[in-house]
Amino acid sequence: LQASAFYRRAGGADHLLVCGDWRFVLNNDFMPPLRGVLRRVMAATMEAPLAVFHRMPWCRKNCFKTGGVFIPLPFVDNPHVHRLLAQGHGWNRTTRLFFNGGVRNHFYAVRNFLPKLTNLTGAVLHFSSLNLTIGAPAPPPGFRNLWKWSAEQCARSQFCLCPAGDTPTTSRIYFAVSCQCVPVLISDDVAQQLGFRRFLNWTTFSVGISANAFVKDPAGVMAKALADAGPRLPLLQRNLRAVAPYLSITDPQSKVADTLLR
């Protein structure tokens, strides 16, 4: 790439570097040239679950020194989502809050407090690391069955819990958007990392909760946030349907590529 005439034309400053799997950075043969490229390109995409490397000292020190920015495009849609919505599953949302995932995380302690929500009224919670399901029958064994179960639960839920994971912007945010389930973001530093925040006002279709407040009283803070958002739910849902094409690559009317190039 660095040897190409197109790259040399502007030193990479007019290039977009797109990659679906960044695990190759763990290969020492790739690290030096990758650092050289990332210091020059104006944007790069990465999958958020695999973007932990951007926290590593070598990348914090060497990447994006010339004003470049990485844009997480972390999500390949659950294959069941659009089928369920097309069948009308998203119109009867009887579950108040949905979450599926682990409760322990090395980077963000907020995950450790999620089991405090088990008595929350109207919630369906599946803690995979504890093998515990609250509010609904447990998903059948197997990853494919879990994907289908998650899509079904998310499509009948009003709010989807999206706590920070390996990064503040986890794939759950985009999963919730694709399911038209209002994301509930628990993080103190997520605002600067949300997708296309220059064009999209996330406060109009999501609910934000301070992580510092949440860990002090998980159940109380969550119950209050949902109660406060309740009267705005129809508006949040309408806004969410309007922005979904900008955040979902496989949405039938997807505008992700066009918005990225803006």
Residue pairs with C-beta under 8 A, 6 or more apart in sequence:
1 7
1 12
1 37
2 8
2 12
2 33
2 36
2 37
6 15
7 15
11 40
12 37
12 40
12 41
12 42
13 40
13 41
13 42
13 66
14 42
15 40
15 41
15 42
16 41
16 42
16 43
16 44
16 45
16 260
16 261
17 37
17 38
17 41
17 43
17 44
17 45
18 44
18 45
19 44
19 45
19 46
20 47
21 47
21 50
22 46
22 47
22 50
22 51
22 53
23 50
24 30
25 31
25 34
25 53
26 53
31 58
35 58
35 59
35 62
35 63
38 44
38 59
38 62
38 63
38 64
38 68
39 62
39 63
39 64
39 65
39 66
39 68
40 66
40 68
41 68
42 67
42 68
42 69
43 68
43 69
43 70
43 71
43 260
44 68
44 69
44 70
44 71
45 70
45 71
45 72
45 73
45 260
46 54
46 70
46 72
46 73
46 74
47 72
47 73
47 74
47 171
48 72
48 74
48 75
48 165
48 166
48 167
48 169
48 170
48 171
49 74
49 165
49 166
49 170
49 171
51 70
51 72
51 74
51 166
51 167
52 107
52 166
52 167
53 59
54 60
54 63
54 70
55 107
63 70
64 70
71 195
71 260
72 167
72 169
72 193
72 195
73 195
73 249
73 256
73 260
74 169
74 170
74 171
74 174
75 171
75 174
75 175
75 178
75 248
75 249
76 249
76 250
77 175
77 178
77 248
77 249
77 250
77 251
78 147
78 150
78 151
78 175
78 178
78 179
79 147
80 147
80 148
80 151
80 152
81 151
81 154
81 155
81 175
81 178
81 179
82 178
82 250
82 251
82 252
84 90
84 151
84 152
84 155
84 179
85 155
85 179
85 180
89 152
89 155
89 156
90 155
90 156
90 179
90 180
92 156
93 155
93 156
93 157
93 158
93 181
94 156
95 122
95 123
95 124
95 135
95 136
95 153
95 156
95 157
95 158
96 120
96 121
96 122
96 123
96 157
96 158
96 159
96 226
97 117
97 120
97 122
97 123
97 124
97 125
97 157
97 158
97 159
97 160
97 161
97 184
97 222
97 226
98 123
98 124
98 125
98 153
98 154
98 157
98 159
98 160
98 161
98 181
99 114
99 117
99 123
99 124
99 125
99 126
99 160
99 161
99 163
100 125
100 126
100 128
100 146
100 150
100 153
101 111
101 126
101 127
101 128
101 165
101 172
102 111
102 127
102 128
102 129
103 111
103 112
103 114
103 115
103 127
103 129
103 130
104 111
104 112
104 129
105 111
105 112
105 164
105 165
105 166
107 164
107 165
107 166
107 167
108 163
108 164
108 165
108 168
108 187
108 211
109 215
110 163
110 164
110 186
110 187
110 211
110 214
110 215
111 163
111 164
111 165
113 214
113 215
113 218
114 125
114 127
114 161
114 163
114 218
115 127
115 130
115 132
116 218
116 219
117 123
117 125
117 161
117 218
117 219
117 222
118 125
118 134
119 219
120 219
120 222
120 223
122 135
123 134
123 135
124 133
124 134
124 135
124 136
124 153
124 157
125 132
125 133
125 134
125 135
125 161
126 132
126 133
126 134
126 136
126 138
126 139
126 150
126 153
127 133
127 134
128 146
133 139
136 153
139 145
139 146
139 149
139 150
140 146
140 149
150 175
151 179
154 160
154 175
154 176
154 179
154 181
155 179
155 180
155 181
157 179
157 181
158 181
158 182
158 233
159 181
159 182
159 183
159 184
159 207
159 226
159 229
160 172
160 175
160 176
160 179
160 181
160 182
160 183
160 184
161 172
161 184
161 186
162 170
162 172
162 173
162 176
162 183
162 184
162 185
162 186
163 170
163 185
163 186
163 187
163 211
164 170
164 186
164 187
164 190
164 211
165 172
167 193
168 187
168 189
168 190
168 193
169 190
169 193
169 194
169 195
172 183
173 183
173 185
173 194
173 195
173 206
174 195
174 247
174 248
176 182
176 183
177 183
177 205
177 240
177 243
177 244
177 247
177 248
178 244
178 247
178 248
178 250
178 251
180 237
180 240
180 241
180 244
181 240
182 205
182 206
182 207
182 229
182 233
182 236
182 237
182 240
183 205
183 206
183 207
184 206
184 207
184 209
184 222
184 225
184 226
185 202
185 206
185 207
185 208
185 209
186 209
186 210
186 211
186 214
187 211
188 210
188 211
188 212
190 208
191 197
191 202
191 208
194 200
194 202
195 246
195 247
196 246
196 247
196 259
196 260
199 246
199 259
199 262
200 243
200 246
200 247
202 208
204 235
204 236
204 239
205 236
205 239
205 240
205 242
205 243
206 236
206 240
207 225
207 226
207 229
207 236
209 221
209 222
209 225
210 221
213 221
214 221
214 222
229 236
244 251
245 251
245 253
245 254
245 255
245 256
246 255
246 256
246 259
247 256
248 254
248 256
249 256
